[in-house]
Amino acid sequence: MHTIQRAHKIRLNPTPEQEQYFRQAAGNARFAWNWAVAILRQARKDQTTLPLVGDLKKEFNRIKRDQFPFVMQTTKCAPEQAFADLQHALANYWHDITKRKRGIRRKDGKRVGFPTFKSRKQGDRSFYLSNDKFTVDGPWIRIPKLGWVNMTEPLRFAGTIMSARVSERAGYWFVSIQVQLPAPERHAPERVLGVDVGVKALAVDSDGELFENQKHLAAALKQLRRLNRWLARRRKGGKNWSKAQRKLARLHLRIANLRADAIHKLTTHLAAKATVIALETLNVAGMLKNRTLARAIADAAFSEIVRQLRYKAQHVVHIDPFYPSSKTCNACGSINRDLALAERAWVCSACGARLDRDINAARNIRDEGMRLVGAERLTVPGSGYVGT
């Protein structure tokens, strides 16, 4: 039976004592990471062979009771997972070097750096729990050396619990519980659906359905500016500065949650409409260099829409980025090379068809997707089109 893993992220309601435990466990994970990174960086500086992460873990476990007794006050999973995370970070670093030697570069041009130290003041706190170290019972989770902690809701998934990670963001504590369960059956119609993403409308599909861009960041911009001014006028590190920082972080969290909710609903709906989703290949990093549209593009989160469709839809087809989907008439195939970005509707000079820019682009993307997959049996209801 094919299985998948899904994570349910639930907000926790810890007591002040439990919050202190969370901070200490996250600090232990950070301490173990920094301890190992210090040894690796020193070996690199001395130009000696880097020790294996597994050997570092054994050495840490050997000396922790005598030299670092504070790590014994929380779950042992916290520092142990730090070594697994470090192993993964090193693997990514060496993999990037190998790819660069072969002439392969990341799209954004950035490099994967050697692991660095983690700051106590910057970054979200988190620590890991293996599946045999915690218990879930309704809206409660039992954590080693702490006891039962209240969750705002019970776990939604019924399956084999694999692991959990407790994390902090904007002053709130969350637990993300990973569950293995049977893969759901998909009953989407056997056809191709073209999707054109944009700023004016978040997405338009080839059926003509339009999904509104709610512009969560733009809607909260006035409040964000006010809170940023409030933060800038406070003495850094003071009590009022911490209050302002927490309020600003919680507003950013709310914006992120609203955006994530809208994108999940959009991508789930699109994946249920067709077995194959055709999308334009977008150079988001390049688009963000446009100072006029950068904020709106970032708020729309094009990359996240594509990422979610890749795992929710059965098949995703990417169209060439230079394919003129907006300028090509879907009725006759002629190309309007003079079409300006501001023109949201236009009339084809060859056949006289009146075209909505976004719907026309989505239908051209659909047709190109059908051509690429060679979908002989995939039809578009109501259009009379059959892929060849």
URPE-V975705 format. One record per helix or strand of 3 or more residues. SS is the DSSP state (H for helix, E for strand). FROM is the first residue (numbers start at 1). LEN is the number of residues. If there is no record, write none. Layout:
SS:FROM:LEN
SS:FROM:LEN
//
This chain:
E:3:11
H:16:30
H:53:15
H:69:5
H:77:25
E:126:5
E:134:4
E:140:4
E:147:5
E:160:10
E:172:11
E:192:6
E:201:5
E:210:3
H:216:4
H:221:12
H:239:33
E:276:5
H:284:4
H:294:7
H:302:11
E:315:5
E:345:3
E:354:3
H:357:17
//
